[in-house]
Amino acid sequence: MEVGKLSLAAVLRELEEAGVRLELDANEVDGLLAAVNPAVGVPDELLGFFAFHYSASNVAAAFGRPEFALLDLVLPPGYPEDKAFSIIRSFASECRKYGARLVGGHTGRYEGAEYPIASSAVMGRRVRVRRPPAEGDAVYLVGVVGTEAAWLTGAGVGLEELTPLPKALRLHGAEGLKLLHDVSEGGLLGALLEISTFYRCTIIVERGGVPVDPRAPRLGEPLSLPSYGALVAVAEEGSRLEDFCSREGLDCSWIGRVGGPGAGVEVDGVVFTTAPPSELVALYAPTVAGREEAAAVALAASRLLRLRGLERFVPEVGMNIAYTKPGARVEEDVAAIEGRIIRTVRGLKLCGKPAYGASRHLARVLIEAARRDPRRRAAVNLRPSPELLDALRRLGLKVVEAEARGACPVAEAIAAGVEADAYFYEAAPGLEPSLVIIADSPASLAELLERALSLLSRKADIA
């Protein structure tokens, strides 16, 4: 399933045919720069903040100063009024902080809205002229790659690190600066490709010059990591932008240069025409983004969906994977998938997003397990096939059979002092056969199952 922005090149073609002349980031209308963006998939308490900053940052990147703002708040049926007003107050607070006037908007609850969506429009007057890049211009990164990725996975990241707006406003005074572009969907590579597409120029990047936030997860292509809060700056060669940024207290790194006419971003000799998608996009959900345990469950679930052969071991009731907060005492301290992972004729399907309190069964198991060993914080349930049990034993796991009694046989076995890495029980009245594997993290469970399936695949090949 594709998510994210549509192709910039395709959008440009469509709008040019409709007679619309676009600029990058924000368009000028009767002397005002205007930008519009939705904020969705972040915790409700941050919607107002991001709704303002997404659009205001676009205006600032286009060398405008935000002056007017509108907010459109689309809510799911039954959404609490007090939470809606909290979003509005947060948006208005950011407007005041940056000297913009909130001049209107819309609110409403609608069928079809799964999460709240806060869309904003921000307008402001241009304070300097944006110039197109030319061959030989220097390309800088103001900020670092991966700070947003670190926040998504639950690292301690301050809100001011998650917006490029203050940086863009300070950079309005930099001599020799031609243009700015915020780093949003697609990461740094996506932002560079948008500049390349819009201005029909190539960009040459040296990977070694790109700073990466040490808190960011090491997942996939680093240049595609979510990195909102950073800016790409293009400046005349010899502009001394790094000196200006140093005086302004901004991190600034030379990362490459503008090449000749064409399209694409060359990174250490490898040409990219599209940005490889980051698996961290799975974390954009109100119950997941910025929450360590829920984020870890989402990433592991995404990995499990790609494991070939896993569908054979998914129970009729579905599979779930859970991760507990340190020191968990109640079900709401344990994150799991709301609707589980189920088998379909087209393969495995994820039903719902991770949420705290979503699995009573695995929560009971993990709370009991963590009482005895705080490192045992993750669990997954499967169908206890003899071949899978054998593969787990061959990988060195201690696998024991629990007595099928009570509402949660595995939790009762652990409470009775039975120590193991994996517990299974056969069918009993009201209970489907089940296997529960316990580990230190959801990622460890996904890796373990990948190894087990690899063993089974090799065994099948030999047979």
PALUMVEX-788384 format. One record per residue (C-alpha): x, y, z; residue in one letter. Coordinates in steps of 0.1 Angstrom, whole numbers, plus 5000, padded with zeros to 4 digits. Layout:
REM PALUMVEX-788384
XYZa...
//
This chain:
REM PALUMVEX-788384
500050005000m501550334989e501550625013v503050975012g503351244986k502451204950l505251234924s506351594922l507051564885a503551434879a501851694900v503851974882l502751844848r499051824859e499052174874l500952334845e498352194821e495752364844a497552694841g498952694876v502452824881r504052654911l506952734933e508752504957l507452504993d505052804989a503252984961n503053364957e499453504955v498953884952d502153954971g501653684998l503453344999l500853075008a501352705019a498952435030v499652105047n497951835068p499151715101a498051355107v499451045123g501051215153v499751215189p496651435193d498451655218e500951755191l498551805162l498252175168g502052225169f502752035137f499752175119a501252525123f504852435117h504352225086y502852525067s504752805084a508052635077s507152615040n506552985039v509753055058a511752825035a510453025006a511853335023f508553455037g507653555072r504353385085p501653645090e498253475087f497053125094a493852915090l493152575106l490852305093d490152035119l488551715106v487651475135l486351115138p482751065150p482451105187g485751285191y485751465225p485151835223e487751915250d490451745230k489451935198a489652265217f493152165230s494352115195i493052465185i494652625216r497952465207s497752595171f496852945183a499752935208s502252865180e500653145159c501253395187r504753265193k505753335157y503753655152g501053505129a497353585132r494853305133l492253445110v489753155105g489152785100g486752495102h485952215126t483751915123g483251535130r482851315100y482250955091e485250815073g487750995095a489750745114e492150985131y492051365136p493451565107i494551915113a495152095080s496552445080s497152725055a499752995063v500553305044m503253575047g505153835027r508453745011r511453915027v514053825000r514153674965v514653304960r517053234932r517352904912p520452694917p523352694892a526052444885e528752464911g526552604939d527252464973a524652234990v524352245027y522352055054l521252285082v520552045111g521151675111v519551365095v517351135115g516151345144t512551285135e513350915131a514750915167a511551085180w509350835161l510950545178t510650695213g514050875219a513951185240g513651455214v512451815222g509751965201l511952255189e514251995173e511251875152l510652195133t512852385107p510952705113l513352885137p516352785115k514652905083a513753245098l517353295110r518753205076l516753495059h519753705067g522453485052a524453645023e524853434992g521953205001l519853114971k517152884984l516052665012l513952355012h512652165042d513351795047v510051615050s508651295034e511451095018g514151235041g517151425029l517251224997l513651304990g514251674996a517251684973l515251494946l512451754948e515052034942i516451834913s513051774898t511752134902f514852304889y515952034864r519452004878c521551724892t522851724927i526051554938i526351454974v529251314995e527751075020r530551125045g529651485049g526051415060v525751425098p523351165113v521651205147d523250945170p519850875185r518450775151a517750405145p519950235120r517250115096l517550125058g519050405038e520150685062p519450955037l515750845036s515250855074l512451095085p514351415093s511851695097y513551975114g516451995090a516752215059l518652195026v520352515017a521752604983v524252894983a526753054960e530152894961e532253094986g529253225005s530653125039r527252995050l528852775076e530353085093d526953255093f525352955108c528052925135s527353285146r523553205147e524052885167g522952655138l524452325128d525452345092c527352095070s528552115034w527251795018i527751844981g527252064951r524852134922v525751954890g524652014855g521252004838p519251684843g517551504871a518651284899g520851284930v524351124929e525550994962v529150874961d528750774925g525350604928v522550794911v519050804928f515950904909t513650804937t514150794975a514050434989p511050435013p511850415050s510050145070e509650415097l506550545079v504750265097a505050465129l502850755118y499750685139a498550875169p499050575192t502550495179v504550795169a507050895197g506050605219r508950355223e507050035229e504350095203a506950195178a508949885184a505849665179v504949845147a508449795132l508549425142a505049365128a506049515095s509049285094r506848975103l504449055074l507449005051r508548665065l507848395039r506248095054g505148255086l501448225077e501547855083r502047925120f499448195126v496648075148p492948095138e492548375163v495448565148g498948645159m499948925181n503249075192i503549275224a506149495243y505849615278t507049925295k509749875321p508149795354g504649725339a501849645363r498649675343v497549585307e497749945297e501449935302d501849685273v501649775236a500349525211a498449535178i494749625182e493349375157g496249125154r497948985123i495648745105i495848505075r494148585043t494148435008v496548714998r498948645028g499348795062l497349115070k497849365098l494549455113c494949785132g497849975147k499749915179p498150055211a498650015248y496249775264g495449595231a496249235242s495049115275r496548765270h500148875261l499949155287a499348905315r502248685302v504748975300l503749135334i504348795350e507548735331a509049075338a508449035375r511048755374r513348905348d512949265338p514749195305r511848975293r509649245278r508449115245a506248825234a504548675203v501948405200n501848145173l500347805164r502447535182p503447325151s505847035160p508247145132e508347505146l508847385181l511747165168d513247465150a513147675182l514947405201r517547375174r518147745178l518947685215g515647795231l514247625261k510747515250v508347375276v504747255275e502347435299a499247275314e496247395295a494247535324r492947875335g492348175313a496048225305c498047895309p501348055300v501048335326a500048075352e503047855343a505448145347i503748235380a504247875392a508047915385g508347735352v511247905334e511547885296a512048095264d508947945248a505747795262y503047595244f499947415253y497447195234e493747255229a491447255259a487747365263p487647725253g491347735244l493047705210e496547545210p499047825214s502747895215l504148205232v507848305227i509348555251i512448775244a513949115253d512449305224s510049275194p513049305170a514649005187s511448805182l511248905145a514948805140e514348475159l511348385137l513348465106e516048225117r513547955126a511847985092l515247975075s515947645093l512647505082l513247615046s516647455045r515247135059k512547125033a515147185005d517146885018i514046665019a
//
